[in-house]
Amino acid sequence: MRKFGILLGLLAALAACGGDDTTSDTAPATVADTAPTEDSDATASDIEAAVTTDSGTDDATGDVTVVAVDADPCELVTAADVTAATGLTVVAVDDDPVLPPNGCVFDVGLSAVIFVSVEDGQGRMAGPAALHEGYLAEVEAGKAEEIADLGVSAVYSPSFRGLVVDAGSGQFFAVGLSGGYPDELAEPRELFTTLANIILEQL
């Protein structure tokens, strides 16, 4: 039951704006510049429209090629890193979670897990590249915050308790919290930033 609850939480954090559909394997996945206007909220259709399979090259519309991050997320961030950043003991590591796709989950007890998800290049609805577009769409509405000096672009969503980073060269990753709301992790923004910097140093 606990794992089922964690999976539901991860789904909410990683795919709040869509499912886990993938794009065609015949062309590189791209994320288009199709963010909603300031009078609308990001919806599943907004994010679905943002994930395409066009030429796979940058152009005047702002399309960005999405590529797979060639690294094991459980090696980009380790249990020791999470313990040092949170002050909490990692009681279990899941290197093959159902969600997030291509991710790693660190159980820190307290009915909460820290997760890392790296882009697998498939343009998944629950993938970091699509989430980055979704979070950006929330910035104008005041529901998300851009973080300066973190990769090419980074967006933090307090409501979804996640940080998504464009590391450049089409590489995207996400760091987040799922599960309960322990006091020790009540303000996870700095924690996510710390872990994101660890990942960026290795990409």
WOMOKA-V534686 format. One record per residue. N is the residue number from 1. RES is the residue in one letter. OMEGA is omega in degrees with one decimal (999 if undefined). Layout:
{{N RES OMEGA} {N RES OMEGA}}
This chain:
{{1 M 179.7} {2 R -178.4} {3 K 178.2} {4 F 178.6} {5 G 178.3} {6 I -180.0} {7 L 177.3} {8 L 178.7} {9 G 178.0} {10 L 177.6} {11 L 179.4} {12 A -177.6} {13 A -175.0} {14 L -174.5} {15 A -178.1} {16 A -178.8} {17 C 179.2} {18 G -178.6} {19 G -176.3} {20 D 178.4} {21 D 177.2} {22 T 179.1} {23 T -179.9} {24 S 177.7} {25 D -173.9} {26 T 178.9} {27 A 179.0} {28 P 178.0} {29 A 175.2} {30 T 175.1} {31 V -175.1} {32 A 179.2} {33 D -175.4} {34 T -178.7} {35 A 179.2} {36 P 176.4} {37 T -176.3} {38 E 179.3} {39 D -178.5} {40 S 176.9} {41 D 176.1} {42 A 177.9} {43 T 179.3} {44 A -179.2} {45 S 176.8} {46 D -177.4} {47 I 179.3} {48 E 179.3} {49 A -176.8} {50 A -177.7} {51 V -175.4} {52 T 175.1} {53 T 179.2} {54 D -172.1} {55 S 178.6} {56 G 178.8} {57 T 177.3} {58 D 176.0} {59 D -174.2} {60 A -179.7} {61 T 178.9} {62 G 178.5} {63 D -179.7} {64 V 177.1} {65 T 178.9} {66 V -179.4} {67 V 177.9} {68 A 172.7} {69 V -175.0} {70 D -179.8} {71 A 176.4} {72 D -178.2} {73 P 178.2} {74 C 173.5} {75 E 175.4} {76 L 174.1} {77 V -179.1} {78 T 176.6} {79 A 178.8} {80 A 177.8} {81 D -178.6} {82 V 178.2} {83 T -179.6} {84 A -177.0} {85 A -175.7} {86 T -172.3} {87 G -179.1} {88 L 179.4} {89 T 174.8} {90 V -176.5} {91 V 178.1} {92 A 176.4} {93 V 177.1} {94 D -178.0} {95 D 178.5} {96 D -177.2} {97 P 172.8} {98 V 173.2} {99 L -1.9} {100 P 176.3} {101 P 179.8} {102 N -173.7} {103 G 177.7} {104 C -176.5} {105 V -179.7} {106 F 179.0} {107 D -179.4} {108 V -177.4} {109 G 176.2} {110 L -177.9} {111 S -178.3} {112 A 175.2} {113 V 171.4} {114 I 179.2} {115 F 173.9} {116 V 177.5} {117 S 179.1} {118 V -178.8} {119 E 178.1} {120 D 175.1} {121 G -177.1} {122 Q -179.6} {123 G -177.5} {124 R 177.0} {125 M 178.8} {126 A -178.1} {127 G -177.7} {128 P -178.9} {129 A 178.5} {130 A 178.5} {131 L 179.1} {132 H 178.0} {133 E 179.5} {134 G 179.0} {135 Y 178.0} {136 L 179.4} {137 A -179.7} {138 E -176.2} {139 V -177.5} {140 E 179.0} {141 A 179.2} {142 G -177.8} {143 K 177.6} {144 A -173.6} {145 E 174.3} {146 E -179.9} {147 I -177.6} {148 A 173.0} {149 D 177.2} {150 L -174.9} {151 G 175.5} {152 V 179.8} {153 S 177.8} {154 A -178.0} {155 V 179.3} {156 Y 176.9} {157 S 179.1} {158 P -178.5} {159 S 177.4} {160 F 177.2} {161 R -179.6} {162 G 176.1} {163 L 179.0} {164 V -174.7} {165 V 168.1} {166 D -176.1} {167 A -178.7} {168 G 179.5} {169 S 177.8} {170 G -179.0} {171 Q 178.8} {172 F 173.1} {173 F -179.9} {174 A 174.0} {175 V -177.6} {176 G -178.2} {177 L 176.4} {178 S 179.7} {179 G -175.9} {180 G -178.9} {181 Y -178.7} {182 P 179.9} {183 D -177.9} {184 E -178.1} {185 L -176.3} {186 A 179.4} {187 E -171.9} {188 P -175.3} {189 R -178.6} {190 E 176.1} {191 L 179.5} {192 F 179.8} {193 T 177.9} {194 T -179.4} {195 L 178.3} {196 A 178.4} {197 N 176.7} {198 I 180.0} {199 I -178.0} {200 L 179.3} {201 E -176.0} {202 Q -179.6} {203 L 999}}
